Amino acid sequence: MKVNQFFLIDNFLDNPDDHVNDIFSGEFYDVTSDVGIFKGIQPRDKDQVQEKLCWFLRNEYDVAYNFVRKSPEGQIEPNYIHSDEMMGDYTAILYLSPFHEGDGTTIYNNDESEKVKFFAAFNRMIVFDSELLHSRNIFSNFGEDKSARLIQVLFLNRKKWQQQQQ
């Protein structure tokens, strides 16, 4: 399967509330990288999101990174409009926070003009080419504790045999 630009899947998980409860039973950490400090990160490894996404993509991709990010209102982020091209071929974002007006992800053209705006809905996943410029829709994030913005991010790479067939 070739992902062409982006796609959206509603009702991604069968039991999203259980998944969120599992997330909140763990800890969140600050992670330092070349571009700054990413706050509120929880690494995930081969959880149900990863398994279902790989199944959905017919196991043609490997997951390079899988993590949850909790972003309460006012949390400073290291970047706004950015691409994830150094992280993988594709970016997948699963929205896990309660509804908040305007939340979601904007995809931009190379000149940073808006291309498409996705609005978050609980248990909605978007997948897009990692080279695309994007940002969260709400600059300052929102909520506190369990009502804070909560997303799960996965970076995917085409498996080697898939790259050779293209």
Residue, then its C-alpha position, 0 to 999 in steps of 0.5 A: m500500500k502506498v500512502n498518497q499524501f494523507f488519509l484519515i481513519d475514524n474509530f481507529l481503536d475498538n476500545p480507546d478508553d482502555h488504551v487511554n487508561d493504560i497510558f495514564s497508568g504510566e509516566f511521562y518524561d521530558v526528552t531532549s533532542d537537537v531541536g529542543i526539549f519535548k515535554g510530556i512524552q511516554p514511549r510506547d512499544k508494540d502496543q495495540v495502536q502499532e499492531k493495528l496500524c501495521w495490520f491496516l498498512r498490510n505490514e509493509y511498514d516498520v515502526a521507527y518510533n511510537f510514543v504518546r505526547k501529553s501537551p497541557e495548555g501553555q506548554i512550550e514546544p520546540n517547534y511549530i510548523h515542521s516536517d518529520e522527514m528525518m523521523g521516517d517516511y510517514t507520520a501517524i497521529l492518533y487523537l486521544s484527548p477529549f473534544h476541544e474546539g479547533d484541535g487537530t493538525t494543519i498540513y502546509n504547502n512548501d511556502e507554509s500556506e495552508k493545504v488542509k486542516f484536520f480536526a481532531a476527534f477522539n480515536r481519529m487517526i491521520v497518516f501523512d507523508s513525513e516530508l509534509l510541513h505540519s503543525r498542531n492547530i492550537f499553538s498553546n495546547f489546552g487542558e490540564d492533567k487528563s484533559a490536556r491534549l493527548i496524541q499518539v505519534l508513530f513514525l513509519n518506514r517502508k520495509k526494504w523489500q517494498q522500497q525495491q519494488q517501487 
